[in-house]
Amino acid sequence: MSDAVTAPRNHTQRRVLRVALILLLLSVTVLERFGLTSGAVSVSAAMLAIYPFLGIAGLAGQLVLSLERTLLYGVCMAVALGSLLANEQSSSFSSFALLGAMYLPFVFVLRQGALADDDASWIYARFLDVCLLCAAAGVAQFALQFVIHAHWLFDYSSYIPAPLRMNGIFNTVIPVGSFNKSNGFFFREPSGFSYLMALGLIVETVTTRRPWRVAVMGAALLLTYSGTGILALLLASLYPFGVKTVLRVSGIALAGALVFWLLGDALNLSFTLGRVNEFSSDSTQSSGYIRYIAPGRLVVETFVDTPFSAFIGHGPGTIFRTLRSFEFHDPTWAKLLFEYGGLGFLGFLSLFLLTLRRRSLPVQLRAALFWGWFVMGGHLLSPEQNFLTLVLVGLTPFGSALASAPARTDSARVAPLSRAAWA
């Protein structure tokens, strides 16, 4: 076939794949309140977007298979199946099935040049555009609450038809004194919006470094009054480890102190600063204790309940069926240890770390994505967290690098998927 015939087709394929990826990116951000719901079963917009995207990429011949990730995925699901069978009476098959569907996309990678001549730069440019849109919405939302006193400004879920709305219990509207925390209008909780702003700030500061965008996203982060984004920024600032680590952390601390001094009273920023006390063991009902301390207590108290629980856990979907005298959250590390034991913990941790093994992409972003998945929430089965990780790192073609990052080729082996496999 001549170049005159193949070029338009490749151009069309690239455009279609770009549109599909943008829809996937929107599904994990501005569309996270949407999904398909029937009775008690809900499928998020992110889950509805990931498989069509993979299908389009596969049919276009732009998808490859990571052999290492595929092997690890098989090991993880074997452990999960063993846990399900060993705890048949208490386990949830639907939780097991969701786990399999959630991490199957982790075995795929796009081909080099699938989206653009510089795939990584194109992906990150679109991501930063979405972050700016969300930041502007969050700042506007916070300001408008003093003029528009309407519930929909912070929670418009009731206006979404029930079959198209995600079910769940979320802390969407959270007051801080006489006003509400910004949740970015699109997001279910301020903490999720805060985390996205932190990721946007990281990418912006290691790439284009546009001051006005940094200012908008920084303002949006402050108005969430959430520690999630701040913690993500602090953890990211530790990377890469070296002499400059102390300088980076000190710089962020000084910048934070300056902002607190200038705007602390006007924005009631002492509320955010005071949340450090939530990690105290004396504050067992605080968000910080429930999220970060109580899960450790749960794991310690139940790790060897049965002869095999330390190895393969208590079974899929069982963590919240355990009754305790204290309230606890289900961060990824605790859910893995409780439901899938030490073997499942090591397997899924290895799979996620291998997905992030892309030296050509910013280490600060990869660190924030890892710690966000591992400790900052119940993200083992979170489509938004997991598929955003795939968009920003996991699906990015091997060897693709940002212009400002050192370009080094990953050593991971990949096997091309033929068109016939997707027919």
C-alpha positions as CSV (number, residue, x, y, z in Angstrom):
1,M,0.0,0.0,0.0
2,S,1.4,3.4,-0.9
3,D,2.3,6.1,1.6
4,A,-0.4,8.3,0.0
5,V,-3.0,5.8,1.2
6,T,-1.6,4.9,4.6
7,A,-0.8,8.4,5.8
8,P,-4.5,9.6,5.9
9,R,-5.6,6.4,7.6
10,N,-2.8,6.7,10.3
11,H,-3.8,10.4,10.8
12,T,-7.4,9.4,11.3
13,Q,-6.5,6.6,13.7
14,R,-4.4,9.0,15.7
15,R,-7.2,11.6,15.9
16,V,-9.7,8.9,17.0
17,L,-7.2,7.6,19.6
18,R,-6.6,11.1,20.9
19,V,-10.3,11.8,21.3
20,A,-10.7,8.4,23.2
21,L,-7.8,9.3,25.5
22,I,-9.2,12.8,26.2
23,L,-12.6,11.2,27.1
24,L,-10.8,8.7,29.4
25,L,-9.0,11.7,31.0
26,L,-12.3,13.5,31.5
27,S,-13.9,10.4,32.9
28,V,-11.4,10.3,35.8
29,T,-11.8,14.0,36.5
30,V,-14.8,16.1,35.6
31,L,-17.1,13.2,34.9
32,E,-16.5,11.3,38.1
33,R,-20.0,11.8,39.4
34,F,-21.4,10.1,36.4
35,G,-21.8,6.4,35.6
36,L,-24.4,3.7,34.9
37,T,-26.6,2.6,37.8
38,S,-29.1,-0.2,38.1
39,G,-30.3,-0.9,41.6
40,A,-27.4,-1.2,43.9
41,V,-24.9,-1.7,41.1
42,S,-23.0,1.3,39.7
43,V,-20.3,1.4,37.0
44,S,-18.3,4.6,37.0
45,A,-17.6,6.7,33.9
46,A,-13.9,5.8,34.2
47,M,-14.7,2.1,34.0
48,L,-17.0,2.7,31.1
49,A,-14.2,4.6,29.3
50,I,-11.1,2.5,29.8
51,Y,-12.1,-0.6,27.9
52,P,-13.5,1.2,24.8
53,F,-10.2,3.2,24.7
54,L,-8.2,-0.1,24.8
55,G,-10.4,-1.6,22.2
56,I,-9.9,1.4,19.9
57,A,-6.1,1.3,20.5
58,G,-6.0,-2.4,19.8
59,L,-8.0,-2.3,16.6
60,A,-5.7,0.5,15.4
61,G,-2.7,-1.7,16.1
62,Q,-1.4,0.8,18.7
63,L,-1.4,-1.4,21.7
64,V,1.4,-3.7,23.1
65,L,1.4,-6.1,25.9
66,S,3.9,-5.8,28.8
67,L,5.1,-9.3,29.6
68,E,6.3,-8.5,33.1
69,R,3.0,-6.8,34.1
70,T,1.0,-9.7,32.5
71,L,2.9,-12.2,34.6
72,L,2.4,-10.2,37.8
73,Y,-1.2,-9.7,37.0
74,G,-1.6,-13.5,36.7
75,V,0.1,-14.0,40.1
76,C,-2.1,-11.4,41.8
77,M,-5.3,-12.8,40.5
78,A,-4.2,-16.4,41.4
79,V,-3.7,-15.2,45.0
80,A,-7.0,-13.4,45.0
81,L,-8.7,-16.5,43.7
82,G,-7.1,-18.6,46.4
83,S,-8.3,-16.1,49.0
84,L,-11.8,-16.2,47.5
85,L,-12.0,-20.0,47.6
86,A,-10.4,-20.3,51.1
87,N,-12.8,-17.8,52.5
88,E,-15.8,-18.8,50.4
89,Q,-18.4,-18.2,53.1
90,S,-17.5,-14.5,53.8
91,S,-15.9,-13.4,50.5
92,S,-17.5,-11.4,47.8
93,F,-17.3,-12.7,44.2
94,S,-18.3,-9.3,42.9
95,S,-15.3,-7.7,44.7
96,F,-13.0,-10.3,43.2
97,A,-14.4,-9.7,39.7
98,L,-14.1,-5.9,40.1
99,L,-10.5,-6.4,41.2
100,G,-9.7,-8.4,38.0
101,A,-11.4,-5.8,35.7
102,M,-9.7,-2.9,37.5
103,Y,-6.1,-4.2,37.0
104,L,-6.4,-6.0,33.6
105,P,-5.8,-2.6,31.8
106,F,-2.4,-2.4,33.6
107,V,-0.9,-5.0,31.3
108,F,-1.2,-2.8,28.2
109,V,1.0,0.0,26.9
110,L,0.6,2.2,23.8
111,R,3.0,2.0,20.9
112,Q,5.5,4.7,20.4
113,G,4.0,7.5,18.3
114,A,0.4,6.4,18.8
115,L,-0.8,9.8,19.9
116,A,1.8,12.2,18.7
117,D,5.4,12.5,17.6
118,D,6.1,13.1,21.3
119,D,3.4,11.1,23.1
120,A,4.3,12.1,26.7
121,S,4.3,15.8,26.0
122,W,1.0,15.6,24.3
123,I,-0.6,13.6,27.2
124,Y,0.8,16.0,29.8
125,A,-0.4,19.1,27.9
126,R,-3.9,17.7,27.8
127,F,-3.7,16.8,31.5
128,L,-2.6,20.3,32.4
129,D,-5.5,21.8,30.4
130,V,-8.0,19.7,32.3
131,C,-6.3,20.7,35.6
132,L,-6.6,24.4,34.7
133,L,-10.3,23.9,33.9
134,C,-10.9,22.2,37.2
135,A,-8.9,24.8,39.1
136,A,-10.8,27.7,37.6
137,A,-14.1,25.9,38.4
138,G,-12.9,25.4,42.0
139,V,-11.9,29.0,42.6
140,A,-15.1,30.3,41.0
141,Q,-17.2,27.9,43.1
142,F,-15.6,29.1,46.3
143,A,-16.1,32.8,45.4
144,L,-19.7,32.3,44.1
145,Q,-20.9,30.7,47.3
146,F,-21.0,34.1,48.9
147,V,-23.4,35.3,46.2
148,I,-25.2,32.2,45.2
149,H,-26.7,30.3,48.2
150,A,-27.7,27.1,46.4
151,H,-27.0,23.5,47.2
152,W,-26.2,22.6,43.5
153,L,-23.1,24.8,43.6
154,F,-21.4,22.1,45.7
155,D,-23.5,19.1,44.9
156,Y,-25.4,18.9,41.6
157,S,-25.8,15.1,41.8
158,S,-29.6,15.3,42.3
159,Y,-29.8,16.9,38.9
160,I,-28.2,13.9,37.2
161,P,-30.8,11.2,36.2
162,A,-30.5,8.3,38.6
163,P,-29.5,5.7,35.9
164,L,-26.6,8.0,34.9
165,R,-25.4,8.9,38.5
166,M,-22.8,7.1,40.5
167,N,-24.1,5.7,43.8
168,G,-22.1,6.0,47.0
169,I,-21.7,7.9,50.2
170,F,-19.3,10.9,49.8
171,N,-18.3,13.9,51.9
172,T,-19.2,16.3,49.1
173,V,-20.3,19.4,51.0
174,I,-18.0,20.2,54.0
175,P,-18.4,23.4,55.9
176,V,-15.4,25.4,57.3
177,G,-17.0,28.0,59.6
178,S,-19.4,30.0,57.6
179,F,-18.4,28.7,54.2
180,N,-17.8,25.4,52.4
181,K,-14.6,23.8,51.2
182,S,-14.2,23.9,47.4
183,N,-14.7,20.5,45.8
184,G,-13.9,21.8,42.3
185,F,-17.6,21.6,41.4
186,F,-17.0,18.4,39.4
187,F,-15.6,16.3,42.2
188,R,-17.3,14.1,44.8
189,E,-15.0,15.3,47.6
190,P,-12.7,18.2,48.3
191,S,-9.8,15.7,49.0
192,G,-10.0,14.3,45.4
193,F,-10.0,17.8,44.0
194,S,-7.1,18.7,46.2
195,Y,-5.1,15.7,45.1
196,L,-5.6,16.5,41.4
197,M,-4.4,20.0,42.0
198,A,-1.3,18.7,43.6
199,L,-0.6,16.5,40.6
200,G,-1.2,19.4,38.3
201,L,1.2,21.6,40.2
202,I,3.8,18.9,40.1
203,V,3.5,18.4,36.3
204,E,3.4,22.1,35.7
205,T,6.5,22.9,37.8
206,V,8.6,20.2,36.2
207,T,7.6,21.0,32.6
208,T,6.4,24.4,31.3
209,R,6.4,26.3,34.6
210,R,3.8,28.9,33.7
211,P,3.5,31.1,36.8
212,W,-0.1,32.1,36.2
213,R,-1.2,28.4,35.9
214,V,0.8,27.6,39.1
215,A,-1.0,30.5,40.9
216,V,-4.5,29.3,39.8
217,M,-3.9,25.7,40.8
218,G,-2.2,26.7,44.0
219,A,-5.2,28.9,44.9
220,A,-7.6,26.1,44.2
221,L,-5.5,23.7,46.3
222,L,-5.7,26.1,49.3
223,L,-9.5,26.5,48.9
224,T,-10.0,22.8,49.3
225,Y,-8.8,23.0,52.9
226,S,-7.7,19.4,52.5
227,G,-4.5,17.9,53.6
228,T,-4.4,15.3,50.8
229,G,-3.0,17.6,48.2
230,I,-0.5,19.2,50.6
231,L,0.7,15.7,51.7
232,A,1.1,14.7,48.0
233,L,3.2,17.8,47.3
234,L,5.4,17.2,50.4
235,L,6.0,13.6,49.5
236,A,6.8,14.5,45.9
237,S,9.3,17.1,47.0
238,L,11.4,14.4,48.6
239,Y,12.2,13.0,45.1
240,P,14.8,12.6,43.7
241,F,16.6,11.9,46.9
242,G,19.8,13.9,47.3
243,V,21.4,17.0,48.8
244,K,18.7,19.2,47.2
245,T,15.9,17.4,49.0
246,V,16.2,19.5,52.1
247,L,16.3,22.6,50.1
248,R,13.1,21.7,48.2
249,V,11.2,20.8,51.3
250,S,12.4,24.0,53.1
251,G,11.4,26.0,50.1
252,I,7.9,24.6,50.1
253,A,7.7,25.1,53.9
254,L,8.7,28.7,53.6
255,A,6.3,29.3,50.7
256,G,3.5,27.8,52.8
257,A,4.4,29.9,55.8
258,L,4.3,33.0,53.7
259,V,0.9,32.2,52.3
260,F,-0.4,31.5,55.8
261,W,1.0,34.8,57.0
262,L,-0.6,36.7,54.2
263,L,-3.9,34.9,53.8
264,G,-4.3,32.9,57.0
265,D,-6.9,35.1,58.6
266,A,-8.8,36.0,55.5
267,L,-9.2,32.3,54.4
268,N,-9.2,30.7,57.8
269,L,-6.2,28.6,56.9
270,S,-5.7,27.7,60.5
271,F,-8.4,25.1,59.9
272,T,-6.1,23.3,57.5
273,L,-3.0,23.6,59.7
274,G,-4.9,22.4,62.7
275,R,-5.6,19.0,61.0
276,V,-2.1,17.9,61.9
277,N,-3.6,17.1,65.4
278,E,-5.8,14.5,63.8
279,F,-3.0,12.0,63.7
280,S,-3.0,11.9,67.5
281,S,-4.0,8.6,69.0
282,D,-6.2,10.5,71.5
283,S,-8.4,11.7,68.6
284,T,-9.9,8.4,67.5
285,Q,-12.8,10.0,65.7
286,S,-10.8,12.4,63.6
287,S,-10.4,11.9,59.8
288,G,-6.6,11.6,60.1
289,Y,-6.8,8.9,62.7
290,I,-9.5,6.9,60.8
291,R,-7.5,7.1,57.6
292,Y,-4.0,6.5,58.7
293,I,-3.8,5.1,62.3
294,A,-6.9,2.9,62.7
295,P,-6.2,0.7,59.7
296,G,-2.9,-0.3,61.3
297,R,-4.7,-1.4,64.4
298,L,-7.1,-3.4,62.4
299,V,-4.3,-5.3,60.5
300,V,-2.4,-6.0,63.7
301,E,-5.4,-7.4,65.5
302,T,-6.6,-9.6,62.6
303,F,-3.4,-10.6,60.6
304,V,-3.2,-14.1,62.1
305,D,-6.9,-14.8,62.8
306,T,-6.6,-18.0,60.8
307,P,-3.7,-20.3,59.8
308,F,-3.7,-18.8,56.2
309,S,-4.9,-15.2,56.8
310,A,-1.3,-13.9,57.0
311,F,-0.6,-15.4,53.5
312,I,-3.8,-14.9,51.5
313,G,-6.0,-12.8,53.8
314,H,-9.6,-12.9,54.8
315,G,-11.1,-12.8,51.3
316,P,-12.2,-10.2,48.7
317,G,-14.6,-7.5,50.1
318,T,-14.4,-8.5,53.7
319,I,-12.6,-5.5,55.3
320,F,-15.8,-3.6,56.2
321,R,-17.6,-6.7,57.4
322,T,-15.2,-6.9,60.3
323,L,-16.7,-5.4,63.5
324,R,-14.4,-3.4,65.7
325,S,-14.8,-1.0,68.6
326,F,-13.2,1.8,66.5
327,E,-13.9,3.3,63.1
328,F,-11.4,2.8,60.3
329,H,-10.8,3.5,56.7
330,D,-9.5,1.1,54.0
331,P,-6.3,2.5,52.5
332,T,-4.8,0.3,49.8
333,W,-2.0,-1.1,51.9
334,A,-4.5,-2.1,54.7
335,K,-7.1,-3.6,52.3
336,L,-4.4,-5.6,50.6
337,L,-3.0,-7.0,53.8
338,F,-6.5,-7.7,55.3
339,E,-8.2,-9.2,52.3
340,Y,-5.3,-10.8,50.3
341,G,-2.6,-11.3,52.9
342,G,1.2,-10.9,52.6
343,L,1.3,-12.6,49.1
344,G,-1.5,-10.4,47.7
345,F,0.2,-7.3,49.2
346,L,3.5,-8.0,47.6
347,G,1.9,-9.0,44.3
348,F,-0.2,-5.9,43.8
349,L,2.5,-3.6,45.2
350,S,4.9,-5.0,42.6
351,L,2.4,-4.6,39.8
352,F,1.8,-1.0,40.6
353,L,5.5,-0.2,41.1
354,L,6.3,-1.9,37.8
355,T,3.6,0.2,36.1
356,L,5.3,3.4,37.5
357,R,8.8,2.2,36.4
358,R,9.3,4.8,33.7
359,R,12.5,6.7,34.3
360,S,11.9,9.0,31.4
361,L,8.9,10.5,33.2
362,P,9.0,12.9,36.2
363,V,9.9,11.0,39.4
364,Q,8.0,13.5,41.5
365,L,4.8,12.7,39.7
366,R,5.4,9.0,39.9
367,A,6.0,9.3,43.6
368,A,2.8,11.3,44.2
369,L,0.8,8.7,42.2
370,F,2.3,5.9,44.2
371,W,1.8,7.3,47.7
372,G,-1.7,8.5,46.7
373,W,-2.6,5.0,45.7
374,F,-0.9,3.3,48.6
375,V,-1.8,5.4,51.7
376,M,-4.0,8.3,50.9
377,G,-7.4,6.6,50.5
378,G,-9.3,3.5,49.6
379,H,-7.9,3.3,46.1
380,L,-7.3,-0.4,45.5
381,L,-10.7,-0.4,43.6
382,S,-10.8,3.3,42.7
383,P,-11.2,3.7,38.9
384,E,-10.3,7.4,39.0
385,Q,-7.0,6.9,40.8
386,N,-5.9,3.8,39.0
387,F,-6.8,4.9,35.4
388,L,-5.4,8.4,36.0
389,T,-2.2,6.6,36.8
390,L,-2.4,4.7,33.5
391,V,-3.1,7.8,31.5
392,L,-0.1,9.7,33.1
393,V,2.4,6.9,33.3
394,G,1.2,3.3,32.7
395,L,-0.1,3.6,29.1
396,T,2.7,6.0,28.0
397,P,4.8,4.3,25.4
398,F,8.1,2.8,26.5
399,G,10.9,5.2,25.8
400,S,8.6,8.3,25.5
401,A,9.9,11.2,27.5
402,L,9.1,14.8,28.3
403,A,11.4,17.3,26.8
404,S,12.7,18.4,30.2
405,A,13.2,14.9,31.5
406,P,16.2,12.7,30.8
407,A,15.2,10.2,28.0
408,R,16.0,6.7,29.0
409,T,14.5,3.6,27.5
410,D,12.7,1.2,29.8
411,S,14.1,-2.3,29.9
412,A,10.6,-3.9,30.0
413,R,9.9,-6.4,27.2
414,V,6.7,-5.9,25.2
415,A,4.9,-8.0,22.7
416,P,2.8,-6.5,20.0
417,L,-0.9,-7.4,19.8
418,S,-2.0,-8.2,16.3
419,R,-5.1,-6.7,14.7
420,A,-6.5,-10.2,14.5
421,A,-6.5,-10.6,18.3
422,W,-9.0,-7.7,18.5
423,A,-11.2,-8.7,15.6
